[in-house]
């Protein structure tokens, strides 16, 4: 395997990883929206569970290195994921207070 093939393989692996993170954030977003309309959203167990999940996603998302060989789109996607996670956390905190 030459260096170009290795770089392509690494970029492809990171794209797959980022896609999985996007899907996890979308599922979490749906859970928070659903919880805001039903009772279990305010329960301490639910709040701890979702809060822990958000914390773990935060650690993962903010530890992603910017892809050296990725495209501008790859860099932008990571930036958008980070922003979306921050917004999601704010929504979660507001919902948990209610």
N, C-alpha and C positions, 0 to 999 in steps of 0.2 A: 504494500500500500504506500503510495507516494504522499507527499505533504498536502497536495491539493485534495486528494481523496480523504485524507484524515481530517482536514479542515471542514470539508463538506459534511462528513459524518458527524463531527462535533456540533456544527451549526444545526443539522437536522435533529440531533438528539435534544438540543436545547429548545428548538421550536416545539417539539413534542411535549417537553416538560412544561413550557410556558402555556401551551394549549390546555394541559391538564389543570394547571393552576387557574386559568380563566374559567374552566368548567366548575371547579370547586367554588370559586367566588360567586358564580352565577347561582349555584345550588344554595349557598349560604344566603345570598340576597333573597332568594325565593322563600327560604325558611323564615327570615326576619320579617318579610312582608306578610307572610301567612300568620306569623305569631302576633303581629300587631292587631290582627282582627279576631284573635281568639284568646281565651283565658291563659293558656300555658305560657304565654310570652312574658308574663311578669313573675313567674315562679322562680325562686332562687336557683333551683337545680338547672332549669333551662338556661337561665342567664349565665351561670358558671360554665355550663357546657358550651354554649355558643361563644362566650367570651374566651374560653380556652382555645376553641377552634380558630377564632380570629387571631389570637396571639400566635398560634402556630403558623398560620398562613403569613402573618406579618414577618416572622423570623425567616421563613422560606423565601418570600417575595423580595425582601430587602437584602437577602444574601446572594441573590442571583447576580452574577457578574455580567456586565454589559458584554455582549458577544463581540469579540475582537474582529471576527471575519463576517459578522452578520451585516445585513442591510440596514438602511436607515429605518425601514419599516419594523425590523426586529427591535431596534433601540426604542422606537416610539411605542411599540406594544408593551414593553416592559415598563416604561414610564406611565402609560395609561393604566396598567394593572396596579401599580403602586398608588396612583391617584384614586382609583376606584376602591381599593381596599381602605384607604383613609376615609373616604366618603361613607363607605359601608359601616365602618366602625362608629362614625359619628351618628349615623342613622340608628345603629344598634343601641348606643348609649341613650339617645333620645327616647327610643321605644322602651327601653328597660326602666327609665325613670317614670314613665307614664303609668 
